[in-house]
């Protein structure tokens, strides 16, 4: 059990590192689109469309995240589906987008907050954390699967199971 938890912990750490980079890029793009750049231009060109802006920014983040997940976070797992797991990766991401976009929608349309702080706390903090937890589970379950005939031991060492 300890080895399994260690392995999950290592995957979670690598996944989180990739997620931080992708989220940082998406965060900058989102804020430039919606809120602009203070002292240069405000509001942003898509100020009236925060959900569309979030979606566009996070599609860029998704591309970065796929590369990082495939080559770093889950490099020891077999990607399932066409395109080295790209199709399933996009599907899982698009499903997970509902979480932060829902948080942003509620903040903007139910509570009535539309400040830079409110947008970033709702979509890019609360929503991003909840979405990340969902994606970590879904990527391990549906996209980057363990090879059924191999037990993963210490890094770089694979022990085959004789069935």
N, C-alpha and C positions, 0 to 999 in steps of 0.2 A: 504494500500500500504506500509506503514511504517513497519508493521509486516512482510510482505513478503520480503522486502529488508533486514531486520534484520536477518531473517531466512537464506536467501541466503548468507549474509555476514558471518554468523556463520559457515555455511557449507563450504564456501570458506576458512575460516581461518583454520578449522580442516583439510580440504583437503590439504591445503598448508603445514601444519605441517607434515602430512604423506608424502607428496611429497618431502619435504626437506630431510627427513631421507632416503627415497628410492633413491633419486638422489645422496646424499652424498656417499652411498654405491656403487652405479653404477659408480660414478666419480672416486673413488679410484680404483675399479677393472679395469675400462677402462684405466686409466693412467698406472697402473702396467702392463697391457697386451701390450700396445702400446709403452709407453715411458720408462718403467722399473722403478727402484728405484735408484735415483742418489746415487752414492757411493757404491752401491751393485751390480746392473746389469743394463746396458743400451745398446742398446735399449731393449724394452720389447720383449717377445717371439713372439708376433703377430704384430710387428712393421709395417710390410708390408700390414697388413689387418685391417686398422682402422675401416672400416664399420662393419666387422664381430666382432671385439672386442667390438665396441659400442653396437651391438645387444646382444651379450652374457652378457655383464655387465648389460644391462638394462633389460634383462630377469630376472636376480637376483633381480634387483630393483622392477620389476613388482610383483614378489611374495611377497616381503615386503609390497609393496603398496596395494595389494589386501587385505592382512590381516588387515592393518591399515584402509583402506577404509571401509571394511565390519564391523569391530568392533569399529571404532571410528568416522570417518568422516561422513559416511552415515548410522550409526547404527539405526537411526529412520526411514529409508526407507526400503521398501520391495525390495529384490534383485530379478531380473527377470531371468528366464531361469534355465537350469540345473546346479547343483553344487553350489547352492546358489549364482548364478550370475557369477560364475567363467568363464564359456564359453564366455559369452558376454563381460566380463571384459577383457579377453585375446584378443578377436576380436578388441575391441575399442583400446586397447594398441598397438596391431600390426599395426592398421591403423595409429595411432598417431606417430609411430616410423618413418614413412616416413618423417615427418617434420624435426626432428633433424638430421636424416641420410642424408637428402637432403642438409641441411646446411653444414654438414661435407663434403659431396661429392663436393659441389661447392667450398668450401674453399680449399680442397686438389687438385681437378682436373681442376677447371676453373681458380682460382686465383693462385694456385701453392704454397700455404702456408701449411707447415706441422709441424710447431713447436708445442710445448706443449701449448703455449698460444693460437695460432690460432685454434687448435683442440678444446680446452676447451671453448673458446669464441663462436665458431660457433655451436658446437653440445651441449655443456653442459651449455651454458648460453642462447644464442639467440634461438636455437632449443628447449631447455628444456622449456623455458618460453612459446613459441608458442604452443608446444605440451601440456603443462599443461593447457593452456586455452582451447584448443580443448577437452582434456580429461574431464575437469570439466563439460563442457557443455554436452558431450556425456554420461558420467556416470550418470548424473542427468536425461538425456532424455531416455537412453536405458538400463541402468544396474540397478541403484538404483532408482526405481520409487516411487512416493508418492502413498499411498493407496488411491484409488479413493473415498472411503466412509468415510474418516477421514480427518478432518482439524487439523493440528498440531498447538497447542497453545504454551504456555510457556513450556520450557523443562520439560519432564516427565508428562505433562498433555495433554490428547487427548480428543477432543470434537467430538463426532460422528455427522454426518450429516444425517438427516432423509430425504430420497429422496421421 
